[in-house]
Amino acid sequence: MDVCPNCGMGASGVDFCPECGVKVSPRGHDDDESGQDRALQVKVVYLAPDELAAATVQKVLESDGIESWVQSAQAPGFEVLLGLVEGYWGRVLVFEDQEEAARTTIEGYLRTAGLGVH
């Protein structure tokens, strides 16, 4: 079992922590040049109203070469309640060094799709 370096939650067989969305690396994780673990440097770039919107934005980002992933804010059996409480279905996250490019890509996509910027 791997332990999330951000929140300490144990995770087995997953790439990203189900609690906070940080990439879970095997023990002895890779560090970047500055000595900080890049996986700890994540930013939320989009709050998705539903799963389809989250998946679409993720695919748009990936088509621009921006690594991203979706983190659901839902729990089985509580989808409607959590949607009302949280105000969104889930989040789209990227690494901090790609945040500006991701936001630009998302704004362009939302304008083109006529959805407006959230």
N, C-alpha and C positions, 0 to 999 in steps of 0.2 A: 504494500500500500504506500502510495506517495502522499506527502503532506503538502498542502498549498502553502507557498512561502508568504502569502499575503494575509490570509485569514486563519490558517492553521487547520482547516478542515481536511480530514482524510479523504482521499479519492483513490479509487482503484479502477484501472482500465479506461481512464478518460484523459483527454488531452488538456481540457480546461476545467477549472474548479467549478462545480455546479452551484456554489454559493456566491462567489464574487467574480467569476469569469476570467481570472488570471490563469495563464498557461501553467500547467502543473508539469514540472520537469522531473525526470528521475533524479535520485540523489546524485550529487555531483553535476548540477545543472551548468549550462554554458553561461558565461558572463560576457558582456560586451567590453569594448576598449576602456570604458570609464570605470569598470569594476562593478557596475550596477547590473542587476539582472534585468534584461530588456522586458521580460514577461511581466515585471512589476509595474512597468510604465505603460499602462493602458488607459484609454479614454473612451467614454461613451460619445458617439457622434450622431446617434439617431435613436429617438424613442418611438418605437413602432406601435401603431394602433392595433395591429393584428399580425399573425404569423406570415401571411402572404407579403405584407409590406416589408417585414424584416428580411425575409428571404430575397425579395426583389432588390432591396437596397444592398444587401450583401453581394449579390451577383453583379450589380452595377459597379460596386467598389472593386471586386475581383477582376472585372473586365478592364479596369484601369490599372491593374497591377498592385492594388492595395490589399494587403492581407487583412481579413476581417472575420468576425464570427458573431453569431447571434446568441444572446443569453436571455432565455425566457424568464419572465417574472411570474409564471403561472404554476399552480399546483393542481394535480388531478382532483377533480370534483369541486374546485373553487374558482374556475376560470372567470365566470361572470363577476363574482364578488371581488376577486383580486383586480380585475380590469377596472372596476369602479373605484376601488381604494387607491390603486397605484396610478390609474389614469392612462395606462399604456399596457400593451401585451408583453413587450420585451424590449431589449436594447441591442443595438448594433455597436460593437466595440472594435477599435483598431489600436495598434501600437502608437504611443505618444508621438513618435517622430513622423508618423503619417497622418496625424490629426488634421492639419491644415489642408492637405491634399484631399483627404476624405470629405471634409466639410464642403470644399469647392465642388467636388464630384457630385455629392448628394444634392446640393443647391441647384446645380445644372440639371440633374435628372428631374428633380421636383418641378422646376420651371418648365422643362420640356414636356413633362407629363401633365402639366396644368394643375398640379396638386398644391402649389404654394409651399413656402419654406416653413418648417416647424421649428 
